[in-house]
Amino acid sequence: MSATTDPIADLLTRVRNAIKAKKKRVDVPSSNMKKGIVEILKSQKYIHDFMVIEDNKQNVIRIALKYSNGQSAITGLKRISTPGLRTYSPVENLPRVLNGFGVAIVSTSKGLMTERQAKKENVGGEILCEVW
């Protein structure tokens, strides 16, 4: 397998494809950044759960997707900041996703958090992606 240049976009694409195929779970190669994103997805109730499966290489995050009445809890995933074009925002310009129905995941100096948490903590940062 080739190394992906954008592991976060890869994570979002794998989740998006698994939802389209109505899969119950999806495996993605692990990293601390991806683990942080998946933890936020769980805390915001977009996924049931996840676990890290240890192997001899880089470990795998197994994500249990969440559906109700055949509809996924995640209706959209969008990568905002990319390796080629980083997108940073001061706290006052953090986006509101779908008027507050979605979340933006922001990488701040205090760690990964949703745009709402970042506003509470009064920190800006790199807008990684939006989920709704």
N, C-alpha and C positions, 0 to 999 in steps of 0.2 A: 504494500500500500504506500502511496506517496504521502508525503507530509503536506498538510493543508496550510496555506498561507494565512487563512483566517479561521482559526479554530472556533470562534464564537459563531460566525456565520454557518460553519459546518454543524454545530450543535443545533442552531435554530432550524436549519434545513432538514436535519434528521428528524427533529420533532414534528415539523410541518408535514414531511412525507409520511411519517408513522400515523399521524392523525388522518391524513387523506386515505391511507390504507386501512383505517379503523383498527390499528394494532393496539393491543393492551399495554405494551411496553416497548421501550426503545433503548438500545445500548449506545453509549457514546464514549470515546476515549476520555479518560479523566484528566483534569487539571484543577488547580485551586480556583482559578477564575470561573471555570464551568461549574464547579461545585457550588460556588457562591451564587451564581445565577440560578441554578436549580433549587438551592435553598430558598431564594426569594420566590420562585415560582410556587414552591410548596407553601410558604408562609402566606402567599396571596391566594391560595386555594386553586391554582391553575392545574396542579397535578396532585395525584393521590400521595405519592411518596417516591423516594429514590433510595438507592443503596450503592455503596462503592464496592465493587467486586475486585478483590486483589488478584493480580496475576503477576508474572515475573517481569512484565514490562512496565506499562504506565498506569495500570489499573483501568477499570471500566465503570462508568456511572450507569446504572440501570434505572431508568425513569418509568414509573407506573403512571400511565396517562389517565386522565379523568374524563368520564363521559356522563351525561345524564340524558336519558331518552334518546340515545344514539348521537347526541350532539356533544362535541368536545367542549371542555371548559375553555380551551384556547381557540379563539376564532381567528386570531391574527398574530403573526410574529414579524417584526421588522427590524433589521439591522440598521442602526443609525450611524455610529462611528465605525469607520473601516480602517484597516491598516494604511490604505492609500490616502484616506481623507478623515483625519481625526476630527470629532465634533465635541467641543468643550462648551460648557455653559456656566455662567455665574448663577448663583442661587436664584436671583430675581428673574432669570430667563429660562428656568427649567420648564420643560413642556408639560402640558396637561394632556393626557392621552384620552381621547373620546370623552371629554368633559369629566374626567375623573373615573370613568368606568374601566379604563385600562391602566397599566403602570409603565413607567419608563424606568429601566434599570440603569443606575448611575454609578460609575466608579469614582469614589471621592477619596480624599486623603484619610478619611475615617473608615474606608472599606467600601464594599458594595452595598448599595441600598436602593430603595425605590425613590422616585422623585419627591414623594410626600415626606419620607424620612429625611431626605437631604434638606428639604425646606425647613423641617423642624430643627435639624441640627445646624441650619444656616450655613451649609457648605455647597459649593458648586462642584462640577467635575466633568468627566467624560461620559457622554450619554451613549451607553453601549447598545441598547435595543429598547423597543417598545413591544408590549404584549397586551392583547385585548381579547 
